Amino acid sequence: MAFIETDSDIERKSWEQPADASFDKWMNTRVARLETRRYDWDALKFQTDYDPKYRRAQMRYVGTGVAKDINTVPAGGFTFSTMVIPAGNIGPSHIHVDAEEIFFVLRGKMKVI
């Protein structure tokens, strides 16, 4: 069972154990395990709905971005995720003013502009 963050947790530092959570329960919110991850093909569905060539899957490990995912380790200004972009699909042009992006291409080719 995953610990669900409440409004009172926002003021708590991410490294502080909640008073109402056992150590094991809290630790499960601090460790991202491959076996608890799944690729989410709907994480960026609004982009796919705009143009099907933007369809891609995301698997978050650290940080939740826009969507709250109770299976991800919370982080203030950092995220780590993997993506699957089917051949012929693309990520839409965009800019991050508050973050850098790093790409590691494991298979295939990718043009980053």
N, C-alpha and C positions, 0 to 999 in steps of 0.2 A: 504494500500500500504506500503511495507516495504522499509526502507532506504537501499540503496545498497552502500557498502563500496567501495571507490575508492583508488587509490595509494596515494593520498594526505592525506587520513584518517589514513594511517599506522603510520605516525609520530604523529598524534593526540592521546592523551591519551584516553583510552576507556570510561572514565567517563566524557569527555568533549563533550558538545552538539555541533554538526556541525553547522556552521554559516548559512548554507542553508537549515536546517531542522527545521520545527516547533517543539515545545515542544512535542505535541502529536505524531508526526511522529517519532521523536527521541525516545520517551519513549516506543513506540512499539518495538523498537530494543533492549530495556533494560529489558523487562519483558517477561519471557517464560511462556506461558499459555498452559495448557493441551489441550485446544480446538484448538490451532494452531499447535499442534504436529501431526505427523503421524509416524508410524513405517516404516522405510526404509529398505526393504529387499535387496536393491542393494548397500547399504553403503559399504559392504565388499564383493562385488560380485567377485572380483578377487580371493578371497579365495574359494568361492563356485565353481568358474570355475575350480580351481585346484582340489578340492575334494568336492562333494556334501554334505558330512557329516559336512562341515564347515558352512553350510547355517544358518544364523541367522539374526534377524532384530534388528535395532538400532533406538532409538528415542533420539535425542540430545536435551538438554535444555541449557547447558552452554558450551561454547567452541566449536570449529568446527573441530579440528583435521586436517586431510588432506583435506577433502572436505569443501568448503565454503557453508554454509547453511544460507541464509538470515533470517531464522526463529529461529536462535539460538543467545543467548546473547553472544557477543564476550568476550574472556578471554585470558590472556597471557599464563599462565602455568597451567590451570585447566580446566577439562571438567567434565560434569555430564551428564550421559545418562542412559537410561534403555535399556535392551536387552531382546529379546525373543529367546530362543534357543530351538527348537523343541526336543522332547524326542528322544534320540539316537544320536543327533548331538553333536558336540563338538567345542570348540574354539581351533584353532591351537596353538601349543606350541610357545611361543614368550617371549620376554623380553623388558621391558621399562627401559632405563637407565636414563630417565628424569622425571619419574612419578611413583607413587604408584597406585595400583589398589585395590579397595575394592569391595567385592561381598556381596550382600544381596539376598539370594535365597528366593523368595516368595512362590514358589510352586515347588515341586519335589526335586531332589537331584542333587548335583554337586560336582565333585571331582576337587579340585584346587591344582595344583602342581607348 
